[in-house]
Amino acid sequence: MTSPRNAGITTTVPLDEFGGVSRLAEVRIQEGESLENALRRFKRKVQQEDIIKEVKRHSFYLKPGEKKRVKEALARKRSRKKARKEQD
């Protein structure tokens, strides 16, 4: 049985193009720390490292042409937003 000090919560994201793990979020439970606090730290770390965004991005395949259209649409959206801010 492992001691609470050595227990850890770990997650990985999908493999990168070379077959290796691209990111790893790990939180070690500290002496006297509750599991809820460790889970809260883990969630914050996952959010800061954009792991969820990366998993969603890899959840489906976009053809190169579709990827280009999405990228251009986001650029148009950013430029419209910037133009609106400049008007105000």
QUIGI-V337448 format. One record per residue. N is the residue number from 1. PHI is phi in whole degrees, 0 to 359 (NA if undefined). OMEGA is omega in radians with two decimals (999 if undefined). Layout:
<<N	PHI	OMEGA> <N	PHI	OMEGA>>
This chain:
<<1	NA	-3.14> <2	272	3.10> <3	280	3.14> <4	302	-3.14> <5	294	-3.08> <6	268	-3.13> <7	289	3.13> <8	213	3.08> <9	252	-3.06> <10	226	3.02> <11	221	3.07> <12	231	3.07> <13	257	-3.12> <14	305	-3.13> <15	292	3.08> <16	281	-3.05> <17	296	-3.14> <18	260	3.09> <19	90	3.12> <20	261	3.10> <21	283	-3.08> <22	279	3.12> <23	214	-3.14> <24	215	3.07> <25	253	-3.09> <26	222	3.10> <27	229	3.09> <28	264	3.12> <29	285	-3.10> <30	274	-3.11> <31	302	3.09> <32	78	-3.12> <33	272	3.13> <34	282	3.12> <35	296	3.13> <36	297	3.12> <37	294	3.12> <38	295	3.11> <39	295	3.10> <40	297	3.11> <41	296	3.14> <42	296	3.13> <43	299	3.13> <44	296	-3.14> <45	294	3.10> <46	299	-3.14> <47	294	-3.13> <48	294	-3.10> <49	271	3.12> <50	54	-3.13> <51	292	-3.13> <52	297	3.12> <53	299	-3.13> <54	293	3.13> <55	295	3.12> <56	296	-3.13> <57	295	-3.12> <58	269	-3.05> <59	284	3.09> <60	211	-3.07> <61	264	3.00> <62	247	3.06> <63	294	-3.12> <64	307	3.12> <65	294	3.11> <66	295	3.13> <67	299	3.13> <68	296	3.13> <69	297	3.12> <70	297	3.14> <71	298	3.12> <72	295	3.12> <73	296	3.10> <74	295	3.11> <75	295	3.09> <76	298	3.14> <77	298	3.12> <78	297	-3.11> <79	292	3.07> <80	296	3.14> <81	296	3.12> <82	296	3.12> <83	296	3.11> <84	297	3.14> <85	295	-3.14> <86	291	3.12> <87	291	-3.09> <88	287	999>>
